[in-house]
Amino acid sequence: MKISVPAAMALLLAAVTARAQVTLDELDNRMTERDRELSEFAARLNDPDPEKSMAAMKLLIEKGDADQRRLAIRYGLYSPDMAVRATILRAIFNSGPTLVVEMKPVAEETGVYFQREIKALGGSFRPDGTVSVVFKLAGYDEAQACWYWIMPNSQERCLLRLSADTVSLFIGDSWGQYTLNPEGALVGNQTVKDDITEARVSLAE
């Protein structure tokens, strides 16, 4: 009996699909293995030797997969130890993240220069009056001691500096001071073209 080409392809697809199926037992085993693995990484983060703990944290952030990175970031951001928070911030910035700065203007109406600056940065205006701007860190400038981003005109510009666990962020024409809150976000006041805003940068993944 001859089998048509479409029928043969259908049979082949069915066979491949059958082989590709995952059983519930396989899924449970894989998830259990992953949970065990992450628990072991968490144990390394909680090592009583602070140097070993911070070394593990930096390595997981800079080279770990998404789950490992998330685990290390949460550990560091929620730590009561200032040295750990400073280390986690530096490691996050060194990993070249995309930062979303959300700003809520204090005044009911913002000036035209503020609006122009946000538009020039590719920012978004929301119906509730808040704005957001996205920055992709591109590297660290040793001479200026800052992490920089690439502007739309392809020029490098300093975006942020770190002193202990305090972050300075440059937007428009002004530096703003930020500190970590209990939710793992940087919060502070940011002035943009004479308009003061309450700003937030979420870091916890």
C-alpha positions as CSV (number, residue, x, y, z in Angstrom):
1,M,0.0,0.0,0.0
2,K,1.3,3.4,-0.9
3,I,1.2,6.3,1.5
4,S,0.8,9.8,0.2
5,V,3.4,12.5,1.1
6,P,0.9,14.4,3.3
7,A,0.0,11.3,5.2
8,A,3.6,10.3,5.7
9,M,4.4,13.8,7.1
10,A,1.4,13.6,9.4
11,L,2.6,10.2,10.8
12,L,6.1,11.6,11.2
13,L,4.8,14.7,13.1
14,A,2.7,12.5,15.3
15,A,5.7,10.3,16.2
16,V,7.9,13.4,16.9
17,T,5.1,14.9,19.1
18,A,4.7,11.7,21.0
19,R,8.4,11.6,21.7
20,A,8.4,15.3,22.7
21,Q,5.7,14.8,25.4
22,V,6.7,15.3,29.0
23,T,5.1,13.2,31.7
24,L,4.0,14.6,35.0
25,D,6.5,12.5,36.8
26,E,9.3,13.9,34.6
27,L,8.1,17.4,35.3
28,D,7.9,16.9,39.0
29,N,11.4,15.3,39.1
30,R,12.9,18.2,37.1
31,M,11.2,20.8,39.3
32,T,12.4,19.0,42.4
33,E,15.9,18.9,41.1
34,R,15.8,22.6,40.3
35,D,14.4,23.5,43.7
36,R,17.2,21.5,45.3
37,E,19.8,23.2,43.2
38,L,18.5,26.7,44.1
39,S,18.4,25.7,47.7
40,E,22.1,24.9,47.5
41,F,22.9,28.2,45.9
42,A,20.9,30.0,48.7
43,A,23.1,28.1,51.2
44,R,26.2,29.6,49.5
45,L,24.7,33.0,49.7
46,N,24.1,32.6,53.4
47,D,27.6,31.4,54.1
48,P,28.8,32.7,57.5
49,D,32.0,33.9,55.8
50,P,31.0,37.3,54.3
51,E,33.7,37.2,51.6
52,K,32.5,33.8,50.3
53,S,28.9,35.0,50.5
54,M,29.5,38.2,48.5
55,A,31.7,36.3,46.0
56,A,28.8,33.9,45.3
57,M,26.4,36.8,45.0
58,K,28.5,38.6,42.5
59,L,29.1,35.5,40.4
60,L,25.4,34.5,40.3
61,I,24.4,38.0,39.2
62,E,27.0,38.4,36.5
63,K,27.1,34.9,35.1
64,G,24.1,33.0,36.5
65,D,20.9,32.1,34.7
66,A,17.6,34.0,35.3
67,D,16.7,32.1,38.4
68,Q,20.1,32.3,39.9
69,R,20.4,36.0,39.2
70,R,17.0,36.6,40.7
71,L,17.9,34.7,43.9
72,A,21.2,36.6,44.3
73,I,19.6,40.0,43.6
74,R,16.8,39.5,46.2
75,Y,19.3,38.3,48.8
76,G,21.5,41.4,48.3
77,L,18.8,44.1,48.0
78,Y,17.0,43.0,51.2
79,S,20.2,42.6,53.2
80,P,20.5,44.9,56.3
81,D,24.2,45.1,55.7
82,M,25.3,48.2,53.9
83,A,28.4,46.5,52.4
84,V,26.2,43.8,50.9
85,R,23.8,46.3,49.5
86,A,26.7,48.3,47.9
87,T,28.1,45.1,46.5
88,I,24.8,44.0,45.0
89,L,24.2,47.4,43.4
90,R,27.7,47.4,41.8
91,A,27.2,43.9,40.5
92,I,23.8,44.8,39.1
93,F,25.1,47.8,37.3
94,N,28.1,45.9,36.0
95,S,25.8,43.3,34.4
96,G,24.5,45.9,32.0
97,P,20.8,46.0,33.0
98,T,18.0,47.9,31.4
99,L,16.7,50.4,34.0
100,V,13.2,51.9,34.0
101,V,13.0,55.2,35.8
102,E,9.5,56.1,36.8
103,M,8.9,59.7,37.8
104,K,5.9,61.4,39.3
105,P,6.1,65.2,39.0
106,V,5.4,67.1,42.2
107,A,3.6,70.0,40.4
108,E,0.2,69.4,38.8
109,E,1.6,70.8,35.5
110,T,5.1,70.4,34.2
111,G,7.0,72.9,32.1
112,V,7.6,72.7,28.4
113,Y,11.4,72.0,28.9
114,F,10.6,69.0,31.1
115,Q,8.3,67.6,28.5
116,R,10.9,68.2,25.7
117,E,13.6,66.5,27.7
118,I,11.4,63.4,28.4
119,K,10.5,63.2,24.7
120,A,14.2,63.6,23.7
121,L,15.0,60.6,26.0
122,G,12.4,58.5,24.4
123,G,10.2,58.6,27.6
124,S,6.5,57.8,27.9
125,F,3.8,60.0,29.3
126,R,1.0,58.2,31.2
127,P,-2.6,59.3,31.7
128,D,-2.1,59.6,35.5
129,G,0.6,62.2,34.9
130,T,3.6,60.0,35.6
131,V,6.4,59.4,33.1
132,S,8.9,56.7,32.5
133,V,12.3,56.6,30.8
134,V,14.3,53.5,29.9
135,F,18.1,53.4,30.0
136,K,20.3,50.5,29.0
137,L,23.7,50.6,30.8
138,A,26.5,50.1,28.3
139,G,29.6,50.1,30.5
140,Y,31.6,51.8,33.2
141,D,33.8,54.9,32.6
142,E,36.8,54.7,34.9
143,A,37.8,58.3,34.3
144,Q,34.5,59.8,35.3
145,A,33.7,57.0,37.8
146,C,30.2,56.4,36.4
147,W,28.1,53.9,34.5
148,Y,27.1,55.3,31.2
149,W,24.4,54.8,28.5
150,I,24.4,55.4,24.8
151,M,22.2,58.4,23.8
152,P,20.0,58.5,20.7
153,N,22.8,60.5,19.0
154,S,25.2,57.6,19.7
155,Q,27.2,59.6,22.3
156,E,28.1,58.2,25.7
157,R,26.6,59.9,28.8
158,C,27.1,59.3,32.5
159,L,23.9,58.0,34.0
160,L,24.7,56.9,37.5
161,R,27.4,56.9,40.2
162,L,27.6,54.8,43.4
163,S,28.8,55.9,46.8
164,A,28.4,53.2,49.5
165,D,24.8,52.2,49.0
166,T,23.6,55.6,47.7
167,V,23.1,56.0,44.0
168,S,23.3,59.3,42.1
169,L,21.3,59.4,38.8
170,F,21.7,62.0,36.1
171,I,18.7,62.9,34.0
172,G,18.3,66.0,31.9
173,D,20.6,68.5,33.6
174,S,20.5,67.3,37.2
175,W,21.8,64.6,39.6
176,G,19.3,63.0,41.9
177,Q,20.1,61.0,45.0
178,Y,18.5,57.5,45.5
179,T,18.5,54.9,48.3
180,L,17.1,51.4,48.5
181,N,13.6,51.0,50.0
182,P,12.4,47.8,51.7
183,E,10.9,46.6,48.4
184,G,14.3,46.5,46.7
185,A,13.7,49.7,44.6
186,L,15.8,52.8,44.4
187,V,13.8,55.9,45.4
188,G,14.6,59.6,45.5
189,N,13.8,63.0,44.1
190,Q,14.8,63.7,40.6
191,T,14.9,67.2,39.1
192,V,14.5,67.4,35.3
193,K,14.7,70.9,33.7
194,D,13.6,72.6,37.0
195,D,10.6,70.2,37.6
196,I,10.9,68.1,40.7
197,T,9.7,64.5,40.6
198,E,9.4,61.6,43.0
199,A,11.4,58.9,41.2
200,R,11.6,55.1,41.5
201,V,13.8,52.4,39.8
202,S,12.8,48.8,40.5
203,L,15.7,46.4,40.8
204,A,14.2,43.3,42.3
205,E,13.3,40.8,39.6
